[in-house]
Each structure stands twice: as structure tokens, then as C-alpha cells.
Amino acid sequence: MIKNQTMEGILSLIGNTPLVHLENIFAEYGFEFYGKMEMQNPGGSIKDRTSYRIITHALQEGKISSDTIIIESTSGNMGIGLAQICLYYGLKLILVVDPHINPQAAKLLETYGAEFVTVTEHDGKGGYLKTRLEKVQELLAKYPNSFNPNQYHNHDNPLAHRHTVNEIHQSLGYFPDYILIPTSTCGTLMGFAKELHRQKAKTRVIAVDAVGSVIFDDDPQLRRIPGMGSSQHSEFLDQNLIEQVIHVHDEECIMGCHELLQKESILAGGSSGAVISAIEKIANKIERKASVVGIFADRGERYLDTIYNKEWISRHFPNTVKIKNV
């Protein structure tokens, strides 16, 4: 008799993403490079884990009922993760977004049935985050029976990513020498860092942040690639658990994405390109035969009108080196 190996509902596919050995992109350096394919989550990004943990935990604790309105600020991926989960549970979702949201992400949100409000006023720190959060508070006051997942302060955010460390350990059979993690709320970063610390792993955790993000006290400036960096500090952050921070320009995110596509045929989002560019900055210092894991946070299809669009690149980054096949 064949054993039934079916899964129970779409949400059961969240997590247990593949760890892929990539042989081409850093072949000349002699270290072993692996991509953790968080883009393989059903909603297309690592934020599926965050959304699932926050919503299911709130349901278990009775903070959410069937008529509760979920209200959250997002640059795209968290919104898509929430939209899929809220649709599954029959919950109304209102998202506060800004003009940098990718057109494909906006279409996905509409398809999942989410409502969204767009803010257009800069927060004075290179982004729209403060403005978005202020709008969230207005909406929470407007709808008394509402719940804010609050990915920026909810400690279920980092807790959602601690199991990912064990997935990597199970795939490799050991803890890697390096893990490079793109940052925004720092939930993923600190989920990894604290679990590695708890397990006394010797893995060097490297944070990949955007130039112009204030997380690690860089000077604020305009950033065009969503899902990377922040215009506010993170309450999750414990820099004692981080080996190094590497800041990456938007142009370097774009170049990294195209290099990953050309050398590994992986169509990934902007933060994955940032990881590739960050590794290139330190590649000569990484020991031969060392194991290096990069977190590939989301799919590239939602960036077809931006990162993978020749006209968009030329308009916003006219000095970027011409990219093959773009």
C-alpha cells in the first residue's frame, strides 16, 4: 500500500524550504556556497514564516476573532504573506503601503483580496516607514475590533525564524561557517543569531543592510529597493551576536540579482542580490572550503517592472554598468 504523503492545506507548505548548493557563482573562490530558498514558501517569501507565526499565535491567544480586521504596514512581502493567511482564515486585511511597492506585489495583494492604503509623504529618513506606521495607528483607532501584527515590535517575528536555523543544520549535517542575512525589521536576523547562539554554533552571522538604512546608524537617504533596510532602529537588534554588517547600494542589489540569474538561473528579489554583492565584498577573506549560506528571501517575478526592467534601471540608475540581457 502506498503511504499517503499529502499535506494539510496550503499553509502546511510554509517552511522547510530547500537549501541549494550553487556551484557557479563563486566557483573561483573555493568556498562552498548554498542558497536558502525562502522564495519557495507558498506566498513567495520569507515573510510567510513571520505572517504565519504572528497570526496563528494571535488566534490561539484569542487576540483575533472571525470579525477582527488585520491592519499592517508593509513594503510588499509581509503584506502578501498576511494576505494569503488572512484569506485562508477568512479575515479582513488592510495594508498600509508606499509608492515603492512593486506593481506585481500590489496586484498580488488585490488578487488575495487585501485592501490597501498608500501613503505618499516621506518620513525624512530615506523612506516612508514612519508615515506608514502613523497611518496604521489612525486605522486602528478607526476600527476598534482590529489587530496589528506589528512586525517591527512583535517578538513572534524573530521567533518565526529560529526553526530555519535547524532546517539548515539538518540539510548540511552541521552549522555553516557563515550565514548572510538581509535586514529590514531584523526579525530574521535576530531569529537566526539568537538560535545559533543558543546552540553554541560557531557560525559567523553577517547582516546585509542597505546604504541609507538607519538600522546600524548609517546616514539616512533615499532607497528604491523594497524589503531591504529601514528608516528606524530595530528593538530586536543585539549587535553582540553579529559578526559583521555589510552595506549595499541599490545598484549593487540590481547587479547581484542579475549575476545570480545569469550564473545560476535563479530569479530572485532585491535582497538576494544584496546578499550576492555582500559576499563579493568579502569573498577574498573567506577561507577555502568554508561553508557559506545566503538567505534568498523572495522571488524575482514581482520585480520584473523594476530590478529586471532595462528602462527602469536606466531611469533611476543611469550610471549602473550595462547588464547583460537586460
Number of C-alpha atoms within 10 A of each C-alpha: 3 4 5 6 6 6 9 8 8 13 17 12 15 20 21 18 17 17 20 14 14 15 15 12 16 16 11 10 15 16 17 19 23 22 20 22 25 27 24 20 25 17 27 21 25 29 29 28 27 25 26 23 18 21 22 15 14 16 13 10 9 9 14 20 15 10 11 17 21 23 26 26 28 23 24 26 26 22 29 28 25 32 29 25 22 21 14 13 14 12 20 18 25 24 27 24 26 24 14 17 20 21 16 16 18 19 14 19 24 14 12 18 17 23 15 20 15 15 17 13 14 15 14 14 19 20 26 22 24 18 19 26 19 13 21 22 13 11 20 17 11 10 13 10 14 21 19 19 21 17 21 19 15 16 16 22 27 26 21 23 25 20 16 21 19 19 17 20 13 12 13 14 10 12 22 22 18 19 26 26 28 30 23 24 24 27 28 26 27 26 23 25 30 19 19 20 12 9 11 10 14 12 18 18 23 24 24 27 28 30 20 24 27 20 22 21 11 14 13 18 16 16 20 20 24 23 23 24 28 27 25 21 17 17 14 19 18 13 13 8 17 17 14 13 18 20 22 24 18 25 23 20 25 25 23 25 26 25 20 20 16 15 13 13 10 17 23 27 28 32 31 32 28 33 32 26 26 27 23 15 13 10 16 12 10 16 14 12 12 13 20 22 24 24 22 29 28 25 23 20 15 24 21 16 15 20 28 24 12 15 14 14 20 13 9 12 13 12 10 14 10 12 13 8 8 11
